[in-house]
């Protein structure tokens, strides 16, 4: 293979990387409720580990509270369309 062809032809790894990015782009982002449920599961797992770290658990609990508040805000932000009908 010539030097020019080696630099101008896409590499197999590059093509695989683009395919992976396309798959990631096709998936919709997680909802706040999905994130909250996953976070609760992670917290439960970490709490039951034999070498659980209290600092790490505190950080995870604060993040859970933050996600819960965000989920509540999203729930309470309805639309006023029903009032205008």
PEPE-V797295 format. One record per residue. N is the residue number from 1. RES is the residue in one small letter. PHI is phi as a letter, one per 40 degrees, with the letter a starting at -180 (* if undefined). PSI is psi in radians with two decimals (999 if undefined). BURIAL is 1 if it has 16 or more other ideal C-beta (glycine too) atoms within 10 Angstrom, else 0. Layout:
N_RES_PHI_PSI_BURIAL, N_RES_PHI_PSI_BURIAL
//
This chain:
1_x_*_2.41_0, 2_x_c_2.87_0, 3_x_c_-0.72_0, 4_x_c_-0.78_0, 5_x_c_-0.65_0, 6_x_c_-0.55_0, 7_x_c_-0.39_0, 8_x_c_-0.42_0, 9_x_c_2.38_0, 10_x_c_2.49_0, 11_x_c_2.73_0, 12_x_c_-0.69_0, 13_x_c_-0.67_0, 14_x_c_-0.73_0, 15_x_c_-0.69_0, 16_x_c_-0.66_0, 17_x_c_-0.70_0, 18_x_c_-0.67_0, 19_x_c_-0.71_0, 20_x_c_-0.70_0, 21_x_c_-0.64_0, 22_x_c_-0.71_0, 23_x_c_-0.72_0, 24_x_c_-0.68_0, 25_x_c_-0.50_0, 26_x_c_-0.48_0, 27_x_c_2.30_0, 28_x_c_2.66_0, 29_x_c_2.69_0, 30_x_c_2.57_0, 31_x_c_2.90_0, 32_x_c_-0.64_0, 33_x_c_-0.66_0, 34_x_c_-0.73_0, 35_x_c_-0.74_0, 36_x_c_-0.78_1, 37_x_c_-0.72_0, 38_x_c_-0.69_0, 39_x_c_-0.71_1, 40_x_c_-0.68_0, 41_x_c_-0.73_0, 42_x_c_-0.76_0, 43_x_c_-0.75_1, 44_x_c_-0.73_0, 45_x_c_-0.83_0, 46_x_c_-0.63_0, 47_x_c_-0.53_0, 48_x_c_0.08_0, 49_x_c_2.50_0, 50_x_c_-0.55_0, 51_x_b_0.72_0, 52_x_c_2.35_0, 53_x_b_2.14_0, 54_x_c_-0.59_0, 55_x_c_-0.78_0, 56_x_c_-0.73_0, 57_x_c_-0.69_0, 58_x_c_-0.76_0, 59_x_c_-0.77_0, 60_x_c_-0.67_1, 61_x_c_-0.69_0, 62_x_c_-0.71_0, 63_x_c_-0.67_0, 64_x_c_-0.78_0, 65_x_c_-0.72_0, 66_x_c_-0.75_0, 67_x_c_-0.67_1, 68_x_c_-0.74_0, 69_x_c_-0.71_0, 70_x_c_-0.70_0, 71_x_c_-0.70_0, 72_x_c_-0.69_0, 73_x_c_-0.72_0, 74_x_c_-0.64_0, 75_x_c_-0.69_0, 76_x_c_-0.21_0, 77_x_c_1.27_0, 78_x_c_-3.07_0, 79_x_b_2.84_0, 80_x_b_0.26_0, 81_x_d_-0.65_0, 82_x_c_-0.46_0, 83_x_c_-0.44_0, 84_x_c_-0.03_0, 85_x_c_999_0
//
